[in-house]
């Protein structure tokens, strides 16, 4: 997949594509359906499949002081998009210049002059241009004027008629329901990054942990989770998702200064500091708590580990993404 940061000066090989446009935060099953529709159109026209998204997320540009809300960081998002067979990924800087473009100018300058788009696929709630004046109807009218087709897809729902929605995924994660979130995403939600040097308290208590910062990602419900974790640089070719237990939050016993995901991998003895780790939240076990003593904390950690082992015992994963047979089948 070729990643392009600008719409100007586009090479001829990157022009004339079918272009799916959106924020695509989470790349949930609704996003996947829209990208699949664009792929079908690209095959019909014999054109490349392109996806256009924006960094930073426009919501962050307009409301920079709001709490972290993103479901995917840039690295995860790009890898997910590539896994869906996208040929070209246009990542436009969402800045004051882009925000000030009138809707018609966005079409003329970006989609026509810049990309020479053959066909554009969006959700039917898509808005663009200054003050979000452009919508799917305006895009279709401009497409007819400039000579490209437009498909506006309605919202896609799951078996229970629950819409696939980034907002709904966020609600489930904040409510401590990673399974419902996973059914919308098509995979378990994950945090990834370089393992940070910590205070080594877990090691002293007999539960060494690999610590990840959440950065700009959403803060799910604080508490203890059964998790699966994968080391991205592990030899062997297959991605092995190891079982473990993790504490997400500020650790009331020790009051860490910012939320961390502290993961203990079962039956693992290697050094994880500085390695790239991916941790998928599988099941919410309990909220954060302060204990009367370190001994009481250790006893609870043992109980949490036993419960997590039991939760995770029924399957082994060896796939690029944190998907169990239950989630892959849609529930």
Secondary structure, 3 states (H helix, E strand, C coil): CEEECCCCCCCHHHCCCEEEECCCCCCCHHHHHHHHHHHHHHHHHCCCEEEEEEECCHHHHHCCCCCCCECCCHHHHHHHHHHCCCCEEEEEECCHHHHHCCHHHHHHHHHHHHCCCCEEEEECCCCECHHHCECHHHHHHHHHHHCCEEEEECCCECCCCCECCHHHHHHHHHCCCHHHHHHHHCCCCEEEEECECCCCHHHHCCCCCEEEECCCECCCCCEEEEEEEEECCCCCCCCEEEEEEEEEECCCCCCCCCCEEEEEECCCCCCCCCCEEEEEEEEEEEECCCCCCHHHHHHHHHHHHHHHHHHHCCCCEECCCCCCHHHHCCC
